Amino acid sequence: MGAGGIGFDVAEYITHEGKSTALDTSAFMKEWGVDMRIGCRGGVEGIKAEKPKNPREVYLLQRKSSKVGAGLGKTQAGFIGLHRNKNVKMING
């Protein structure tokens, strides 16, 4: 699919399986690598994020040779890291 804003949104939607982590605080913190007990520096130092399962093989394709996602808005730019964690392939050029 295309690597524009809508493509990033759709990729986020189709790579989720089951209940959204946005609705489960504990799962959300594990996905982002945050220690809610604050047992480590800043609640994040040394904590590894748990990569969510991706039930599909997804490719984001961009005709331009610039970095994929470079033109995304601030609210969508966070999807780049999420997609990398879900092994979404981002191809430019």
MOWOFEN-V591535 format. One record per residue. N is the residue number from 0. RES is the residue in one letter. NEAR is the number of other C-alpha atoms within 8 Angstrom. Layout:
BEGIN
N/RES/NEAR
N/RES/NEAR
END
This chain:
BEGIN
0/M/6
1/G/8
2/A/13
3/G/10
4/G/9
5/I/8
6/G/11
7/F/12
8/D/9
9/V/8
10/A/12
11/E/11
12/Y/7
13/I/8
14/T/12
15/H/10
16/E/9
17/G/4
18/K/6
19/S/8
20/T/9
21/A/6
22/L/7
23/D/9
24/T/8
25/S/6
26/A/8
27/F/11
28/M/11
29/K/11
30/E/12
31/W/8
32/G/11
33/V/11
34/D/12
35/M/7
36/R/5
37/I/8
38/G/7
39/C/9
40/R/7
41/G/6
42/G/12
43/V/10
44/E/7
45/G/5
46/I/9
47/K/5
48/A/9
49/E/8
50/K/7
51/P/7
52/K/8
53/N/10
54/P/7
55/R/6
56/E/7
57/V/9
58/Y/9
59/L/14
60/L/10
61/Q/13
62/R/6
63/K/6
64/S/7
65/S/7
66/K/6
67/V/10
68/G/9
69/A/6
70/G/6
71/L/9
72/G/7
73/K/6
74/T/5
75/Q/11
76/A/9
77/G/8
78/F/9
79/I/9
80/G/7
81/L/9
82/H/12
83/R/9
84/N/9
85/K/11
86/N/9
87/V/12
88/K/9
89/M/10
90/I/9
91/N/11
92/G/7
END
